[in-house]
Every structure is written in C-alpha cells, then in structure tokens.
C-alpha cells in the first residue's frame, strides 16, 4: 500500500503542521507530572526540571508554531533553534550588563529597560542572521520571534528560580505561580516585540543587506515604548487607583509604616493592571498582524531579493 503524504502550498507535510501542538501537550503533561511529584516527594533535585520545563514550554511552542509559517527553505529547524538559544543568551547577558551600568532609579527606569532589552535583542538578531542569502519579512518575523522567545525563556527561568526563595524558606508554590503567570503572558511579550522588529528589519534590508533605516528606528522606539509601558503597568495602576479612590482613604496598617489598601482599592488596582496589559497586548498583536499581511501582499508582487554570493561570503 502506498501512503501519499499530502503537502500544503509551502511544501510542508500537513501532519507536521501541528507539531507545535504536540510539543505543547507533551511538555504540559510533563510539567504537570513534575509539579505533582515535586509536591509529593519534596525532592529539591526536581526543582531545575520544574524551572526549565515551565520556563521553556510556551516559548518553544510558539517558536515551533512560527517556524511552520516560514517563507524560504533557508530557515531550517537547526537555524531557528540556534537563534532561539544563542539569541536568548546573548540578549539576557547583554541586557544584564547594560542595565547594571546605565540604569538608575527614576520614573523612567522601565522605559530604559525597554530601550536596552529591545536593542540587545535586535543586535543579536542582526548578528545571527547576517549570513542569510534571502531575507523575507515573514522569515524576519519568525527569526525575531525565536530571539525574543529565547530571551523570555531564560528570563522566566531566572524569575522562577528567584521566586523559589522566600523569607520562610523554599516555596514551590511561588515558583509554580510565577511560571504560570509568565507562561500565560509570554506570547504577548518579548517574542511579539522582537518578531515585529525582525519583520521590519528584513523588509527594509537594502538589496538583501541588513541596514539600519528610519523605519527600523521608529519600530524600535515603538516596541521599546510598549515594553516600558508593560513593565511599568504596576506603577500606573497604583497611581490611577489612588487618583480614583482619593489617596487619603489609604489606612495605615498596624505596623505603622505600611499602607493597607481597602478591598475596593485592591479590586480596582487589579482591574487597571490587567486592562493596561490587555491594551498593550492588543496593540502589539494588531501591529504584527498588519505587518504580516502587508508583507504577504508585497512579496506576491516583488519576491525577496537574494544576497549575492560575494556579500554572503563576506558575512554582511
């Protein structure tokens, strides 16, 4: 019996189109089992497994999903995987060094974080993709997402590990809560922002060569603002809550030096916080969708220009 493998328009077997879903379901099952076994046994040796599974599950799933939507055969699984790992590590290390030396406490701190982290991710993307012979905006979004999700995975692992340590000792509950929250928010964070930058970077490449253009700089500033607003949403929610409920209603707690919010203020703060994050997320997703559709129309008219062999060999 001859079994025919049905392929889609991109030449990818249809059975492979849902690989991302299998990765997510298997990974989620393994993470849940690890959580249960860790709680039942109290085995601290399982903590690294719990941290890595929980931190990498959603980023790896979304990178696999994005990889299925690539444009050229030049984007292999090995290239995307190496971009995910190398871009993530380079981004985290670069951001840590720059933030330690350049940032100081101020009302604009989180916007400084956004500018630095988006810059190092963009720089990592440029370095890791400089040898590509063909650059399409769609592939730029895929590789940008790989760098961004790699950054998010390593960053989440750090936050999860830090959440493990509390004043009362090790807290697996805090670790699991941190991974759940960051896993739910991961699709609309670093991966989304760097995917936008990757699409603009490849779309504005001149004659197939990477170039820093005005459009790229505007996109960089735009995603940095979204990043800064995202990180500072807690502060905005506090200010709005105090403004709408009158700050003098805050009641000092029994310690004397803390402030104990009312139930109304707690609920309003949560609503403001999540509403702000939702607006930022919708803005970012809409931007990426528009960029993707415009790129598709452009590429039907003018296919991507391959990089001449001399440029490719020169590593430009």
C-alpha positions in Angstrom: 0.0 0.0 0.0 1.4 3.4 -1.0 0.7 6.1 1.5 0.6 9.6 -0.1 1.9 12.4 2.1 -0.3 15.5 1.5 1.6 18.7 1.5 0.4 22.3 1.8 1.3 25.2 -0.5 4.7 25.7 1.2 5.6 22.1 0.6 5.4 21.2 4.3 3.7 17.9 5.2 0.3 18.6 6.7 0.9 16.1 9.5 3.9 18.2 10.5 1.8 21.4 10.6 0.6 20.6 14.1 4.0 19.7 15.6 3.7 22.8 17.8 0.5 21.4 19.4 2.2 18.1 20.2 5.2 19.9 21.7 2.8 21.9 23.9 0.6 19.0 25.0 3.5 16.7 25.8 5.5 19.4 27.5 2.5 20.5 29.6 1.9 16.9 30.7 5.5 16.5 31.7 5.4 19.8 33.6 2.2 18.9 35.5 3.7 15.5 36.4 6.8 17.2 37.7 4.8 19.6 39.8 2.8 16.8 41.4 5.9 14.6 42.1 7.8 17.6 43.5 5.0 18.4 45.9 4.5 14.8 46.9 8.2 14.0 47.5 9.7 17.3 48.4 12.7 16.4 46.3 14.8 19.5 45.7 16.6 17.8 42.8 13.5 18.2 40.7 13.5 22.0 41.0 15.8 22.5 37.9 13.5 20.3 35.9 10.4 22.2 37.1 12.1 25.5 36.3 13.3 24.6 32.8 10.1 22.8 31.7 7.8 25.7 32.9 10.0 28.4 31.5 10.7 27.0 28.1 7.3 25.3 27.4 5.4 28.3 25.9 8.4 29.9 24.2 9.4 26.7 22.5 5.8 26.0 21.5 5.4 29.4 19.9 8.7 29.2 18.1 7.6 25.9 16.6 4.3 27.5 15.6 6.1 30.4 13.9 8.6 28.0 12.2 5.7 26.3 10.4 5.0 29.7 8.8 8.4 30.4 7.3 8.8 31.5 3.7 12.1 30.0 2.5 13.8 26.7 2.9 16.8 28.6 4.2 15.1 28.7 7.5 15.9 25.3 8.8 15.0 23.9 12.2 18.6 24.0 13.2 18.9 27.7 12.3 15.8 28.6 14.3 16.8 26.5 17.3 20.3 28.0 17.3 18.8 31.5 17.0 16.5 30.8 19.9 19.3 29.6 22.2 22.1 32.0 21.1 19.8 35.0 20.7 18.2 34.4 24.1 21.5 34.0 25.9 23.2 37.0 24.2 20.1 39.1 24.9 20.0 38.2 28.6 23.7 38.7 29.1 23.8 42.0 27.1 20.8 43.4 28.9 22.1 42.5 32.3 25.5 44.2 31.7 24.0 47.4 30.2 21.2 47.7 32.8 23.7 47.3 35.6 25.8 50.2 34.4 23.4 52.5 32.7 20.2 52.4 34.7 19.5 54.2 38.0 16.2 54.5 40.0 14.0 57.1 38.3 10.4 57.4 37.0 11.7 56.4 33.5 13.5 53.3 34.7 11.3 50.8 32.9 11.4 52.7 29.6 15.2 52.5 29.9 14.8 48.7 30.4 12.7 48.6 27.3 15.2 50.5 25.2 18.1 48.4 26.3 16.5 45.0 26.0 14.9 45.6 22.6 18.3 46.9 21.4 20.3 43.9 22.5 17.7 41.5 21.0 17.8 43.4 17.7 21.6 43.4 17.7 21.6 39.6 18.4 19.1 39.1 15.5 21.3 41.1 13.2 24.4 39.2 14.1 22.8 35.7 13.9 21.1 36.3 10.5 23.9 38.2 8.8 24.8 35.2 6.6 21.3 34.6 5.2 21.2 34.7 1.4 17.5 35.5 1.2 15.5 37.8 3.5 11.8 38.0 3.5 9.7 39.9 6.1 7.9 36.7 7.1 11.2 35.0 7.8 12.4 38.0 9.7 9.3 37.8 12.0 10.0 34.1 12.6 13.6 34.6 13.5 12.8 37.7 15.5 10.2 35.6 17.5 12.9 33.0 18.0 15.3 35.5 19.6 12.5 37.1 21.6 11.1 33.9 23.0 14.7 32.7 23.7 15.2 35.8 25.8 11.8 35.3 27.5 12.6 31.6 28.3 15.9 32.4 30.0 14.4 35.4 31.8 11.5 33.4 33.1 13.8 30.7 34.4 15.6 33.4 36.4 12.4 34.8 37.8 11.1 31.3 38.7 14.3 30.4 40.4 14.3 33.7 42.4 10.6 33.1 43.4 11.6 29.8 45.0 13.4 31.6 47.8 11.2 33.4 50.4 11.7 34.6 54.0 10.1 31.3 55.1 12.4 29.1 53.1 11.9 27.4 49.7 8.4 27.9 48.2 7.4 25.6 45.3 4.0 27.3 45.3 5.6 30.7 44.5 7.7 29.0 41.8 4.7 27.4 40.1 2.6 30.6 40.3 5.5 32.6 38.7 5.8 30.1 35.9 2.0 30.1 35.3 1.7 33.8 35.1 4.8 34.3 32.9 3.8 31.4 30.7 0.3 32.9 30.1 1.8 36.3 29.3 4.8 35.1 27.2 3.0 35.2 23.8 2.4 38.9 24.0 5.8 39.9 25.4 9.4 39.6 24.2 8.6 37.2 21.3 5.9 39.5 19.9 8.1 42.7 20.2 11.2 41.1 18.6 9.0 39.5 15.8 7.9 43.0 14.9 11.5 44.2 14.8 12.6 41.2 12.7 9.9 41.8 10.1 10.8 45.5 9.8 14.5 44.7 9.7 14.1 42.2 6.8 11.6 44.3 5.0 13.9 47.3 5.0 17.0 45.4 4.0 18.6 47.1 1.0 19.5 44.8 -1.8 19.4 41.9 0.6 21.8 43.5 3.1 20.9 44.4 6.6 20.6 48.2 7.1 19.5 50.5 9.9 16.8 52.6 8.4 14.4 55.3 9.7 11.5 52.7 9.6 13.6 50.3 11.7 14.4 53.0 14.2 10.8 54.0 14.5 9.8 50.4 15.0 12.5 50.0 17.6 11.2 53.0 19.6 7.6 51.8 19.2 8.3 48.4 20.7 10.5 49.9 23.4 7.6 52.1 24.5 5.3 49.1 24.6 7.9 47.2 26.6 8.3 50.2 29.0 4.6 50.5 29.4 4.2 46.8 30.1 6.9 46.8 32.8 5.6 50.0 34.5 1.9 49.0 34.5 2.0 48.2 38.2 3.0 51.8 38.9 0.4 53.2 36.6 -2.2 51.0 38.2 -1.3 52.3 41.7 -1.4 55.9 40.6 -4.7 55.5 38.9 -6.2 53.6 41.9 -5.1 56.4 44.3 -6.5 59.1 41.9 -9.8 57.4 41.5 -10.3 56.5 45.2 -8.7 59.5 46.8 -5.3 58.8 48.3 -6.4 59.9 51.8 -8.5 56.8 52.1 -5.4 54.7 52.5 -5.4 53.3 56.0 -2.0 52.7 57.8 -1.6 49.1 58.9 -0.8 48.0 62.4 2.9 48.1 61.6 2.7 51.8 61.2 5.0 52.1 58.2 3.0 50.1 55.6 -0.2 51.1 53.8 -3.2 48.7 53.9 -5.5 49.2 50.8 -9.2 48.7 51.0 -11.0 45.9 49.2 -12.2 48.4 46.7 -8.7 49.6 46.0 -7.3 46.1 45.6 -10.0 45.2 43.1 -9.6 48.5 41.2 -5.8 48.0 41.1 -6.1 44.5 39.6 -8.7 45.8 37.0 -6.4 48.7 36.0 -3.4 46.5 35.8 -4.9 43.8 33.6 -6.8 46.3 31.4 -3.5 48.1 30.7 -1.7 44.9 29.9 -4.6 43.9 27.6 -4.4 47.2 25.7 -0.7 46.9 25.2 -1.0 43.2 24.1 -3.8 44.1 21.6 -1.7 46.9 20.2 1.3 44.7 19.7 -0.7 41.8 18.1 -2.5 44.2 15.8 0.8 45.7 14.7 2.3 42.3 13.9 -0.8 41.2 12.0 -0.8 44.3 9.9 2.9 43.9 9.2 2.4 40.2 8.3 -0.4 41.0 5.8 1.4 43.9 4.2 4.4 41.7 3.8 2.4 39.0 2.1 0.9 41.5 -0.4 4.4 42.9 -1.1 6.0 39.6 -1.6 3.4 38.5 -4.1 4.4 41.5 -6.2 8.1 41.6 -5.5 9.8 38.4 -4.2 12.7 38.7 -1.7 16.0 39.7 -3.3 18.7 37.1 -2.6 22.0 38.2 -1.3 24.8 37.9 -3.9 27.3 35.2 -3.1 30.1 37.7 -2.6 28.1 39.5 0.1 27.2 36.2 1.7 30.7 35.1 1.8 31.8 38.4 3.3 29.4 37.9 6.1 27.5 41.1 5.5 
